[in-house]
Amino acid sequence: MNGILPLATIFLFASATAKAPAGPWDAFNFAPSTRSFVPRSVYTTVGLVTGAENLLSNSSSTEGAIVTGIGSYIVLDFGQEVGGRLSFQIDSTTSSSISLSFTESAMFISPTESDDSCQVSPDHDLDGVLSVPLPLAANTTFTQTVGDQRGGFRFLTIVSDGDAPVTISNVTVNATFMPQMDDLSAYTGYFYAQDSDFHDQDFLTKLWYGGAYTVQMNTIDSHEARQQPCPVPSGWANNASGGPMEGSILVDGAKRDRNVWPGDMGISTHTELVSTFDLESSANSLLVMYSTQDPATGALQYSGPPINAVGSDTYICWSLIGTHSVYMYTGDLDFVEEIWTNYTKALAFLQSQVDETRLMNVPTSFANDWGRANGQGHNVAANALLYEALVTAAELATAMGNVSLASAYTANASSIKTAFNDLLWDEAAGLFKDNDMSTLHPQDGNSLAVLFNLTTNASQIQAISEGLTQFWTDLGPLSPELNDTIIPFVSGFELQAHFIAGQGERALELLHREWGYMLYTNLSVQSTMLEGFTANGSLGYRAAAGYDFDYSYTSHAHGWSTGPTFSLTFYLLGLTITSPRGITWSVAPVLSGLHAAEGGFETGLGWFGANWTLTIDNATFTLMIDTPNGTNGIVILPGTGNVSVDGEGTSGNVSQLSLDGGSHVIVLNLR
């Protein structure tokens, strides 16, 4: 294929359809088995309201709720983040009108304003309310239009705007997210572990499912993106095109931006794999990004439409890295072949910025990133991402049969790694510098250096893992790259870095602090993942860095914050695939103070599962694995000792095994 992708391109991957095994973990799945949500409780009523409890999911009454008088209202709590098109029945004729407001956080419940989802204002008053059109005839049903749907909220406020009584019933939200699934709870993967060192021993399981549900809510029909520019003077509209694709796309957030941002997919695509195996949405989003390519330079946009942001080397890297992830998880070489010309041209654009230092010198015009400051120059995060883009490009070129191109990419990656360590490593600090002219040691670049193997020895990895803890607060790491910011997107990479370092207890402590806060604070929806927050736990993420002190604008269902979901599977459980679709795999649990974990996921080859236990006295580690026949893998045990495999002992002390696919039981005696 030459030039820009044709608009109608679409890929259908062979997908696993088997539902994950049933078990106690199912109680923590936030997704409903149907596509409907009903309010769980009445948060409050104001004015003359009767029968509000009749609107709840547990109500046996056939009566509705009556709201009478200007300014009277009901606030309904759905108990978790929901999203879609609201409908309810009008049971009595009235000349009064009704207004509706929506909010994710209880902090912004209001009869006159919704939390902001389209524009920012320090008065958080630009979304306003949705007025239900008159007349309201008896026994009719009101349903929001596609454009009026609310992508993410927990609290609904129903307000009377007139004197006459209004009777309503059957309040329901029809989920519009993940349109390709009838049973939203039918995950193809699962995870389960109990954490006795946290105030809620089910925290890790809730967190895994909260992340999975967040990414589900970020999976939308390509025609239901957020309109840009926003309605004037206020309001929202979620019926824009998210790109030249049919089907579903993976976007950044449920409430906002409802737009493809490839950096976010550096987290959320992996969450897709372990939970729903919905890689088609990731592929569609990448096709959106390749459709934005500048034919003259090869640059891809910073985001997809309708925002169409430009100028980010790091997010171009994420589009390239994401292409490899989709190939790794699906094995679909046709997908790679279709975008190959666009892909190689985008990579050439990035490589053209490598200067005499052998590092990419990011121009200011392409220095945009996740929101951090000072991304220009020989930036450490940008160069870590370019390194990974080249390493994965070499793998794709090999799969495409282009050995010489693969060799060139490998050589260029090796050159970057050498210069990266020569110019950016600060031996005294035990961390990488933000660039060669800086004294700042960033969270993102150091985490990515470990994740993408830019380190040169084990002691360097340990130094980075230890050094990153200097930025920790009670609520998580305070980013050196952006003032007063705790950023779960970057912390997701740090989390992986600690696991890679073998520092499982440190990784768990990070989960306790940062995600333990966001999942349980009364400011959040306590189900899906916050976009970010401040050092004191407020919702003022990026308040002074683009969000105009509009705390209501912060997203409460952001896929880039779901790093724990796949990290718990890949590292704590220890289950990963190491070649396309899992022809080869690895099981390498990282102990963290827990005594058991289990879970698994599917690819087109079938089921990959693991279940391990550690006795209370830490004497015996037992691992059960189940992988597809015809595959093979490596098991790296969390210690050395006498080992039996399927009842047969091995000779000498063993810490690593090579096994064919199938079901196996490994017992390690650690004493």
N, C-alpha and C positions, 0 to 999 in steps of 0.2 A: 504494500500500500504506500502511496506517495502523498505527502502533505498532511492536511488536517483530516481527522476522522470524519467519515460521513455521519450525518445526524441521526440516522435510524439504526446505527449499530447496536446490537443487543446480544448478550451472551446468556445462555442457560446452562448452569453447571449441574452435573449429576449430583444430586443431593441425597444425603442420608435422611430417611424418613422415620426411622425407628425412634420411639420415645425412650428417654433414659429410664433405667430401672426405678421403680417406685421405692420409697423409703421415708424415713422421718424428715429428710431434707425437703420433701414436697411442701411441708407446712410453712416453709420460708419463701416459697415462690410467690412474688408479688403479682405475677401475671394471672389474669382470670382465664378460666377454661372457655369462656365465651368471649364475645367482643363488647360486653356491656359492663358498666359500672353504675352502682346505686349508692347514694349517700349512706354513711355508716352511723353518723351522729349529728345532732343539732348542736352547733358550736355556741350559738346564742340567738336570741330574738330581741327585737327592739320595737316598741309600739304595740299596736293591737294585732296580735298574731295568735291564732288558735290551731291546734292539730298539726303543728310542725313535725311531731314525731311520726305522723302518718306517712311521711315521705321517706322513711328510712328502710334499709334493706331488710331489717328484722321485723317490720311492722306487718301485722295480720289484718289491719284495718283496710277497708275499701274506700274510706273517706279521704278527702284531701286536706290540704292546709289552707286556711283562710287568712289573707293579709288585708287589713283595712286601714285606710288613712294615709295621707301623704307622709312619706318618710318612714313608715313601718317596714321592717324587713326581717328576713330569716337568713342566717348564715349556716350553710350545710357543710359538713366535713366528710370528705370521701375517705379519710383515714390514711391516704397515701397519694402520691402523685398519680394523676389520671390525665387523659387528653383525648380530644375528639369533638364530636358534634353533640351538643346538649339538646335534649328534647323533654317536653313535659306536656301534660294534658291540661287544657282549660275546662274546668267543670261547670263554670257559670258565666253567663254573658255579663260583660262589664264595659263601661265606657272608660274605665281607668286604664292607664298604661303601666307597664312593668319595665324595670331596668335590671340588668344583670351585670355583676362585676365578678372578677376572677382574681385569685392570687395563689401563688405557691406557698409563700410564708404567711403564717398567721399575723406577722408583724404589719402586713399591709391590707388587712381586711378593712373594707370601706364601702359604704353604700353609694359613694359618688365616684370612686376611682378603682380601676384594676391596677395590678402591678404592671410596670411598663415592659413591653416586649418588642417594641419597634423603634422608638426614639428614647433618648435620655433627657432627663430634666431633674434638677435638684429637688423639685417639688413633686417628683414621681406622679405626674398628673397628665401624661400625654396619651395613655391608652383609653382612659375614661371608662365609660360603661357602654353596654350594648342595649339599645332600646328595642323592646319587643314590639313589632308593628301592630297598629290598630286596624280594624276592630278585632277584639278577642271574642269570637263566637263560642257559645257553649259546646262542649263535647268535641272540640277540635284539638289537634296536637300541633304544638309549635316545635320546629326543628331548626337549629342553626344551619345556615348555608355553609358550604365548604370554606368560603373565605372568612366567615365569622367564627369558625371553629377555634377553640383554644387548644394549642398544642400541649400545654402543660399547666396544671393547676391542682391544688388540693381543696381549696375553699371556694364555694359558690355563694354569692349573696344575691338574694331575690328581693327587690325593692318595689314597693307600691309608690306610684307617682301621682295617684289620684285619691279622691275621698271614698269612692265606691269600693266595696269588698271584692276581692279576686280570690277564687278558689282554684288551686292547682293540685295535680297529683301526678304520679308516675314519672318522677324526675329520674332521668337516665342519661348517661353519657355513652354514646356509641364510639368505641375506640377506632380511630382512623390510622393509628400507627401500625407498622408491620402488616400491611394489607394482604400479604401473601399467606398468612397463617389464620386458619379458622379457630384453632385452639391455641390461644396465646401462651398457655402454660406448657405446651408440649415440647419441652426442651429436649435436645438430643444429647446434652451433657448434664452432669451434676457434680456437686461437691458437698462434703460433709466433714466437719471436725468440731470438736468441743474444746473451748479455751478456758480452762479453770482459773487462769490468772487475770481474767477481765471480769468486770462487774456483770456482764451477760455472757454466760458460757457459750451461747449460740451466736456470738458476734461474728465470727468468721463465716459461718454459713449464711447468716443474714446479709453480710457484706458481699459475698459471692453473688447471691441472688439479686441484691440491690443493683450491683453493677450490670448483671445480665439484663435486668428489667430496664435500666437506664438506656442501654444500647438498643433494646427493642423500641423504646419510645423515640429514639433518634432515627429510626428507620421509617421513612415516610414515602408516600406516593410522590413521584417526581413532579407532579403538578400541584403540590400542596406546600410549596416553599413560602417563605415570608415575602410579601410584596416590598419592593424598593423602587422608588421612594415610598415612604410611609404615607398613609392617608392624612389629609390636611383638613382641619387643624389637629385632629386627634383620631385615635382608633388604631385598628390593626386589620390586616388582611392576609390570610394564609392560603392563597390560591394562585401563587406565582409559579412559573416554571423554574425548576431547580436544575435545568440543563436539558440538552437535546437527547434525552433518553426516555423510554417508556419503562414502566415498572417502578421498583422501589430504589431509593438511594439512601445512603448512610450520611446523615448530617451531624452538625455539632451539638445541637440542643433541641429539646422538645418545645419549649416556649419560644426560644430564640437561640441562634439566628435562623434555624431551619435552612441551613445553607451548607454546601459541601466545603469543608476545610480539611485539606489532606493531612495536616499535622495532627489533628485530632484522631485521624484514622490510624496513626502510629500506635495508638492505644486501642481504639474501639474495634478495629478489625480482628485483633487477637481475642477480644472478648466475644465477638461473633463466633469464632471457631469453637471455643470451649462450651458455649451455651446453646446456640441455635443452628450452627453450621450454615448461616445465611451469608455465604461469601458472594452471592450474586449482587447483593446491595453494595458491597464494597467495590466490586468490579464495575458496576454501573457508575459509581461515584468517581472512580479513576478515569473511566471513559469521558465523563463530564470534564475532568481536568485536562485530559489530552485534547479535547475539543477547543480548549482555550488557548492553544499554543500560538505564539507569534510566529508566523511563517518566515519572517526575516531573521530573527535571532534564535529561535528555538525555545525561548523562555515560556514556561507555563505560568498561569496566573497564581496568585496567592490564594484565591478562593474561586469557587464556581459562581454561576449566576444564581440569583439576581444581584448579589452584592458586587461580584466581579472585581474584587480587590486585586491589586497588582504589586509586584516588587518584593518578593521573598525568596532568596536562595534556599533557605532552610525548608520552606514548604514545597519547593520544587523537588528537593531531595526526598521529602516524605512521599511525594507522588511516585517517585521511582522506587523507593524502598517498599512502598505499599504494593506495587506491581509484583515484586518478588514474593511478598507475603501471600497474595492471592494465588500465585502459581504454586507456591509451596503447599498451601492447604488444599488446593483443588487438582493440581497436576495438569491444568488446562493449558497446553502449549498453544492452542489456537488463539486464546486470549492474548498471549504474549506476541504471537506472530502478527496479529491485527494492529497492535499499537507499536510495533518494533521501530518503525521509522520515526515516529513521534518521540518514542522513548530515547533512542540514541541521539536524536537531535537535541533534546532537552539536556541530556548528560553532557553533550559536547559544549552546550552553552555554559554549564557550570565549570567544566574543565578549562574553558577559555579564560577564567578568572584566576587560575593558578599562576602565581608570579615566580620570580627568581628564588623566593624562599622555599618553594615547592608546596606552599599552602595557598588555599583559595583566599584572595583578597576581596572581601565582600564590599561592593560599592554601596554607598549610602542609599541609593535608589532601590537596592534589593536587600536592605537590612531588616525589613519587617520580620517578625517572628511571632511567638505566642503572646507577646505583649511586653517582653523584656526591653530594657534599654540597652543601647550601644551594641547592636549586632553587626556593625560594620567592621572592616579590616580583617585581620587574620583571626577571626572569631573562633573560639574553641568549639562551641556547639556546632557551628556551620561546618567546620572542617571535619568534625567527628561524623556528621551526617553525610558529607561528601565521601568520606572513606567508606562508610557502610553502603552508600549507593554504588560505589565502584566494586566493592566485594560482591555484592549481590548481582550487579550487572555482569560480572564475570561468570557467575553461575548460570544466569539466563543466556548469555552468549554461548556457553558450552551446550546448554540444552537446545539452542538453535543451530548447533553444528558449526559455529564460527569460532574455531579454536584460536586463530590469530587475534581476533578482537578480545576474546577472553583473556589472553595472555597480556595484551596491552592494558586492559582494565586492571588486572592483578598487579602489574608493574607500577602503574600510577598510584594504586592504593598503597603499595609498599612504600613508595616515595613519600606520600603524605604522612604515613605513620611515623617514619623516621624524623621528618621535619617537625611533626606534631610534638614529639617527645623532646627534640633538640631545642625548640623555640618556646614551648609553652609549659613544660614541666618545671615546677618550683620545688626543688628538693627540700628546701628548708621548711616549707609549708606542708609538703606531702600531698600537694594538690596541683592541678593544672590552673594556669592563669587564664583570664577571659580572653586576652590576646597578648601579643608580644610586647605591647606598650602599657599593659595594665598591671595593677597589683591586686585586683579583685579576683577571687576564686569562686566561680559560679557553681550553683547547684546543677544546672542543666548540662554544661559541658563536661563536668567531672562524672556525673552519673552516666552520660552517654559514652564517655571514654571507656568505662568498665563494661557497659552493656555491649558495645560494639568491638571490644577487644583491641583497643588502641594502647593498652598498657603492655609493658614488656616483661613483667615478672610478677610473681605472686605477692611480693612485699609491697609493690606499688598499688595493687588492688586493695590490700589491707589498709594501706595508708589513706587511700581515698575514702574507703568505707568509714574509717575512724574520723577522718578530717571533716566529712560532711556533717557529723553530729554536732559540730560547734555552732551550727546554724539552727539547731533545734530549740523550739519553745515547748511549752506544755501542750500546744495544739498542733505541733508539726514544724517543719523547717521554715524559717523566715528567709525568703529568697534574697540572696545578695544582688540579684539582677534587677529587681523591681521593688521599690520601697514599700514597706508595710504590706507584703503580699505572701500569703501561703497558697501555693499553686499546686493542686493535686495532679495536674498534668505532668509536671516535672517530677513531683514526688513519686509518681508511678515508675519513672525511670530510676530514681534513687532506690526505691523499694527493690527493684530487680538487681541493682548493683550490690546491695547488702546480701541478697540471697546468693549471688554469684560469688561473693567473697566468702561464702560459707557462714555468714553471720546471721543465722536464722533467728536468734533471740533479738538481735538488733532490728531485723526486719519486722518482727512481730511488735516490737515496741513502737516503731514508726506507725504501724497500722493502728495500734491502740490510741496513739496521740491524735493523729490527723483524721483518719476515717472514723475512729471511735467518737471524735467530736462531731463530725458532720452527720453521722447516722443517728445520733441521739439528742442533739441540741434541739430545743423547742423552736429555734429560728428556721430549721430546715423542714423538709417534707418527710423526713425519717424513713425514706424508702429508696429514693434515687439520689444521685451524687451531685453535690454542689460544684459549680464552676470554679470557685475559689472563695477565700475569705481573708480577713485581716489578722494581725497578730493578737488582737483582743477578742477574736471570734466573731466580729461583726460581719454583716453582708456587704460591706463597702469594698469589695474586690474591685481593683482598678478605679476606685472612686476618683482619684486625682490623675489617672492615666488613661483617659478616654471615655469614662462612664459618667462624667459630670456630677459626681456625688449622688447618683441615683441608685440607692441601695436596692430598690425594687427591681432593677434591671438584671441583676445577677441571676444566672440560670441555676435552677435546682435539679436539672436532669441533663447533665453534660457528660457525653461519652468519654471525653478525654480524662475524666476523673475515675475511670473504671479499671485502672491498672491492677488493683488487688484481685480482680476476678480471675484473670488468666494467670497472674503470678502465683496465686494459691494453687492452681492446677499444675503449672509448669515447674515450680520450685518446691513449695512445701509438700505437695503430693509427689512432685518430681517427674511428672509425665509429659513428655514432649515428642514431637515428630522431627526427624532430622533429614528427611528427603521428601520429595513431593508425595502427598497423600498419606505418608507414613510407611512407605516401603521399608524405611529404616526408622528406628525410634530409640528413645532413651528413657530410662527410669532412674532418677537420681534424687531421692528425697533429701531435703535439707532439714535437719532436725532443729527445732526451735523451742523446745520445752514442752511440746505436746506429746501425747502418748498414742494418738491414732489419727488417721485421715483416710478418706476414700473419695473416689470420684472417677470421672472419665469423660470422654467425648467421642464423637464419630467423625470420620471422613468418608469419602466415597469408597474406601476399602472396607469399612466396617468399624467395629467398636474397639476403642483403646481404653482400658480400665486399670486402675491400681487401687490397692487397699493395704495400708501398712499399720502395724501396731508395735509399740515398744512397751515392754513390761514396766511396771512401776519402779522396779529396782534397776532399770536401764540395762538389764543383763541380756535380754533376748529381743531381737528385732525380727519381725515376721512380715514378709512382703508377698502379696498375691498380685499377679499381673495377668491380664487377658488382652491379647492383641491378635489381629487377623492372621490366619494361616497364610503362608507365603511371604510374610514379612520377617525381619530379623532386627535385633536391637542389642543395646548394651545396658546392663544394670550396674550402676555405681552405688555401692552400699555405703551407709553413713558410718563406716568404721571397718576395722579389720579383725577377723577371727575365723573360727571354724564355721563352715557354711555347708548346708545341705540344700540341694535343689530337687524338688519333687521326691523327697524322701531319701535321696542318695547323697552321701557325704562327698565333699571334695577334699583333695589333698592339700595340706598346709593352710596357712592363713590367706584368705581371699578377700579382696575389696571390690573387684570388678568381674563381671561375667558377660559372656556373649551368648545370646539365646535366640532360638527361632521363635516365630510367632506361635500363638496358642496360649493355653492356660498353664501357669507355673506357680509354685509355692517355694519361696526362698526363706530359709531360716538362718539367721546370723547370731552366733553366740559371741557376745561382746566381752566375755570374761574367760 
